[in-house]
Amino acid sequence: MIRSPAFASHQSGLSLIELMVAVVLSSVLLLGVVEVFNNSSRTDRTGAALADLQDDARVAMEFLKRDIRRSGYLGCADPQTGVSGNNFDFPEDGISTATANSITLNYAAPAFATVGPSATASTGTSKKYLLTDCQSVALFDGELEGTDKVRSKNDANDNSITGYPATSNLHEFLTAAYSISGTELRRNSDALIGNVSALSFSYGITDDTGLTTWFSTLSGAQLGDISQVIINMTLTSTTDSAISKNFTTTVQLRNHL
């Protein structure tokens, strides 16, 4: 004979209400984790986008600052020596265009040869060259033969350039024109960076008392009086238009009257 226990055992589980409460709490916790992950990802993307903008701005600013400082450079000759030729008046035309959104800079590159003006005639690509003995300066269209011979484009015998000793320094004459095309910052025909949403320049002229007056556009004789240039550039991320950063710097000219 099988006896039944005096007290029947009871098996209890989660009630429907308890199960619903557990599901709700789990969902809230899961949503919190997802939100933290999304915020972290958003922060990472924003940081990466800002880093990209800063890298682009650093490259662009370095080019601009270097060329602005070089503007009007005449090699070993004093910046106030002055030279006229080839439609340039130096050092006034160290900056030949100064508008609110573009700037054109002219200067001599570092000397690449020590050579007098009686180099042999040659053929080749015509470029602008600057020849100086540190006292006088000649600016002319020339053609390069090899690495150290240049002749005047207008006179195969170089008779048009006289009076310079064989120790004179020969420089290539360079022009750097900066402007915006779409969202690209261009140096001459080359695109330096993209993502540029705004670019502006301001030009300072300092008088004898040390007072600097700022202009958005200058021309004519005032170009030779520029002593400082403010560059203001805004970059906007292509991945998130809400990510934008402004960069500003002031550059002192080294070769001005």
C-alpha positions in Angstrom: 0.0 0.0 0.0 1.4 3.4 -1.1 1.0 6.2 1.3 0.5 9.8 0.2 2.6 12.4 1.9 0.9 14.2 4.6 1.6 17.5 2.8 1.8 17.9 -1.0 4.8 19.8 -2.4 4.1 23.0 -4.3 6.3 24.1 -7.3 6.1 27.8 -7.9 7.4 29.9 -11.0 7.4 33.5 -12.2 4.0 35.0 -12.5 3.1 36.9 -15.7 3.5 40.2 -14.0 6.9 39.3 -12.7 8.0 38.2 -16.2 6.8 41.4 -17.7 8.6 43.5 -15.1 11.8 41.5 -15.9 11.4 42.0 -19.6 10.9 45.8 -19.1 13.9 46.1 -16.9 16.1 44.1 -19.3 14.9 46.3 -22.2 15.7 49.5 -20.3 19.2 48.2 -19.5 19.7 47.1 -23.1 18.6 50.5 -24.4 21.1 52.2 -22.0 23.9 50.0 -23.3 23.0 50.8 -26.9 22.8 54.5 -26.2 26.2 54.5 -24.5 27.6 52.6 -27.6 26.0 55.1 -30.0 27.3 58.1 -28.1 30.8 56.6 -28.0 30.7 55.9 -31.7 29.4 59.4 -32.4 32.2 60.9 -30.3 34.8 58.8 -32.2 33.4 59.8 -35.5 33.4 63.5 -34.5 36.9 63.3 -33.2 38.2 61.6 -36.3 36.4 64.2 -38.5 37.9 67.1 -36.5 41.3 65.5 -36.7 41.0 65.3 -40.5 40.0 68.9 -40.7 42.9 70.0 -38.5 45.3 68.0 -40.6 44.0 69.7 -43.8 44.1 73.1 -42.2 47.7 72.6 -41.0 48.8 71.7 -44.5 47.0 74.6 -46.1 48.2 77.1 -43.5 51.8 76.0 -43.8 51.8 76.6 -47.6 50.1 80.0 -47.2 52.3 81.2 -44.4 55.5 80.1 -46.2 54.5 81.8 -49.5 53.3 85.0 -47.8 56.6 85.3 -45.8 58.6 84.7 -49.0 56.7 87.3 -51.1 59.0 90.0 -52.4 62.1 87.9 -51.7 65.0 89.0 -54.0 67.7 86.6 -53.0 70.7 88.2 -51.3 69.7 91.7 -52.5 68.1 94.0 -50.0 64.3 93.9 -50.3 64.3 97.7 -50.9 66.8 97.4 -53.8 63.9 97.2 -56.2 63.7 95.8 -59.7 61.4 96.5 -62.6 60.9 94.1 -65.5 58.6 91.5 -66.9 55.6 93.5 -65.8 56.7 93.3 -62.1 57.8 96.1 -59.8 59.6 94.7 -56.8 59.2 94.5 -54.0 55.8 96.2 -54.4 54.6 93.3 -56.5 55.6 90.7 -53.9 51.8 90.6 -53.5 50.3 91.4 -56.9 46.7 90.5 -56.0 45.1 91.1 -52.7 41.3 90.6 -52.6 39.0 89.3 -49.8 39.0 85.8 -51.2 42.3 85.4 -53.2 45.9 86.4 -53.0 48.8 86.2 -55.5 52.4 86.0 -54.2 55.7 86.4 -56.1 59.2 85.7 -55.0 62.6 84.2 -55.9 63.2 80.6 -55.0 66.4 79.7 -53.3 69.4 80.1 -55.7 70.1 77.0 -57.7 73.3 78.2 -59.5 76.1 80.7 -59.4 76.4 81.8 -62.9 77.1 85.0 -65.0 74.7 86.2 -67.7 76.9 85.0 -70.6 75.7 81.4 -70.6 75.5 79.6 -74.0 72.3 79.8 -76.0 69.9 76.9 -75.5 66.4 75.8 -76.1 63.9 74.6 -73.5 60.9 75.6 -71.4 60.8 79.3 -70.9 60.5 80.4 -67.2 61.1 83.6 -65.3 64.5 84.0 -63.6 66.0 86.5 -61.2 69.7 87.3 -61.4 71.4 89.2 -58.6 74.9 90.1 -57.4 73.4 91.2 -54.1 73.6 94.9 -55.3 71.5 94.9 -58.5 68.7 92.6 -59.6 67.5 91.5 -63.1 64.2 89.8 -63.8 63.8 88.2 -67.2 62.2 85.3 -69.2 64.9 82.7 -69.7 65.5 79.2 -70.9 67.5 76.6 -68.9 70.1 74.3 -70.3 71.2 71.5 -68.0 71.2 72.7 -64.4 73.2 75.9 -64.4 73.0 77.7 -67.8 70.3 80.2 -68.6 69.9 82.6 -71.5 67.5 85.5 -72.0 64.5 84.4 -74.1 64.7 87.7 -76.0 68.4 87.6 -76.8 70.2 84.3 -77.6 73.5 85.9 -76.9 72.4 87.4 -73.5 73.6 90.8 -74.6 70.5 92.2 -73.0 71.7 91.4 -69.5 75.1 92.9 -68.7 77.2 94.0 -65.7 76.7 90.9 -63.5 79.8 89.0 -62.4 80.2 85.3 -62.7 79.5 84.9 -59.0 76.0 86.3 -59.3 73.2 84.1 -57.9 70.5 82.7 -60.2 67.0 82.1 -58.9 63.9 80.7 -60.4 61.1 83.3 -60.1 57.9 81.8 -58.7 54.2 82.8 -58.4 51.8 81.3 -56.0 48.1 82.2 -56.5 45.6 81.0 -53.9 41.9 80.9 -54.4 38.8 78.7 -53.8 37.3 76.6 -56.5 34.1 74.9 -55.2 35.3 73.5 -51.9 38.9 73.1 -52.9 41.7 75.5 -51.9 43.9 75.9 -55.0 47.5 76.9 -55.2 47.9 77.9 -58.9 46.2 75.0 -60.7 46.8 72.5 -58.0 44.3 71.5 -55.3 45.8 71.6 -51.9 42.9 70.5 -49.7 39.1 70.0 -49.9 36.3 70.6 -47.5 36.9 74.4 -47.5 33.6 76.2 -46.9 35.0 79.7 -46.5 38.3 81.5 -47.1 39.1 85.2 -46.5 42.1 87.5 -46.2 42.6 90.8 -44.5 45.6 93.0 -45.2 47.3 95.2 -42.7 49.2 98.4 -43.4 51.2 99.8 -40.5 51.9 103.5 -40.4 55.0 105.3 -38.9 53.3 105.4 -35.5 52.8 101.7 -35.4 49.1 101.8 -36.0 47.8 99.0 -38.3 44.8 99.6 -40.5 43.1 96.6 -42.0 41.6 96.2 -45.5 39.7 93.5 -47.3 41.0 94.5 -50.7 44.0 96.5 -51.9 45.5 97.4 -55.2 48.1 99.6 -56.9 50.8 101.2 -54.8 49.2 100.1 -51.5 50.2 96.5 -52.3 53.8 97.4 -51.4 52.7 98.8 -48.0 51.2 95.5 -46.7 52.9 94.4 -43.6 50.6 91.7 -42.3 48.0 89.3 -43.7 45.3 87.6 -41.7 44.1 84.2 -43.0 40.6 83.1 -42.0 39.6 79.6 -43.2 36.6 77.4 -42.4 36.5 73.7 -43.1 33.4 71.5 -43.0 33.5 67.7 -42.9 32.1 65.8 -45.9 30.9 63.0 -43.6 28.9 65.3 -41.3 28.0 68.8 -42.3 27.4 69.7 -38.7 31.1 69.3 -38.0 32.9 72.6 -38.9 35.9 74.4 -37.6 37.4 77.8 -38.2 41.1 78.4 -38.4 42.8 81.9 -38.2 46.4 83.0 -38.2 48.3 86.3 -38.8 51.4 86.3 -40.9 54.1 89.1 -40.8 55.7 89.9 -44.2 59.5 89.8 -44.2 60.2 91.6 -47.5 58.2 94.8 -47.8 59.1 98.5 -48.0 
